[in-house]
Every structure is written in C-alpha cells, then in structure tokens.
C-alpha cells in the first residue's frame, strides 16, 4: 500500500527524476506548452506551480531560489519577469493538463501541459 507517499518515482533514481523535472520545467517556461506522458505532466504541474508561487515576489532572493532549482538563467528571467506577474492575484492553478492521445509505440497516454 502507498499510504503517505507524496510523489511518483517515474521509474528513475532521485537524481534522474530531479533532472527530468528541471528539464521539463525549462521547456514549459520557454515554450509555454509541451506534450509529455500523463504522469510526468502531473508531477511537473506541482513542481512548476511551486516555482511560480515563489517567483511572484520578484526580488533578488527570488532569482536565487528559482535559479537554484532550474539552473538556467534565461528560463529563470522569463519566469520571474514575464510569466509570474500574470498570476499576481491568482492563488494557485497556474497550469492546465489536457489528455491528448495514446502514443502508438507503447500505448502510453500523452497530455499537454500549458500555462492558463
């Protein structure tokens, strides 16, 4: 039983999972919308929503905190200056997940995750 387990392991080690979420978050920030597996999208949603909540403050410490998680200057700057200010008066729910299709190769359910 999975009582008290808060996240999906996605069949990866902790360092691989951390790198995966970081790269998916950077891609989402740069493109605004990405297509990935449904479970990756659900994990990414909680990861990116925490980042946006932190980024809404927009001061020097925020830049440090966001950069520590993303390790990408361009994505950090875009998140803090362009994306987060749109959600100043919104309490969560910055992203939307929509199921799109079933991948032909392995019959995995795919989904699009995008900013609202």
C-alpha positions, 0 to 999 in steps of 0.5 A: 500500500502507498499510504503517505507517499507524496510523489511518483518515482517515474521509474528513475533514481532521485537524481534522474527524476530531479533532472527530468523535472528541471528539464521539463520545467525549462521547456514549459517556461520557454515554450509555454506548452509541451506534450509529455506522458500523463504522469510526468505532466502531473508531477511537473504541474506541482513542481512548476506551480511551486516555482511560480508561487515563489517567483511572484515576489520578484526580488533578488532572493527570488532569482536565487531560489528559482535559479537554484532549482532550474539552473538556467538563467534565461528560463529563470528571467522569463519566469520571474519577469514575464510569466509570474506577474500574470498570476499576481492575484491568482492563488494557485492553478497556474497550469492546465493538463489536457489528455491528448492521445495514446502514443502508438509505440507503447500505448502510453497516454500523452497530455499537454501541459500549458500555462492558463 
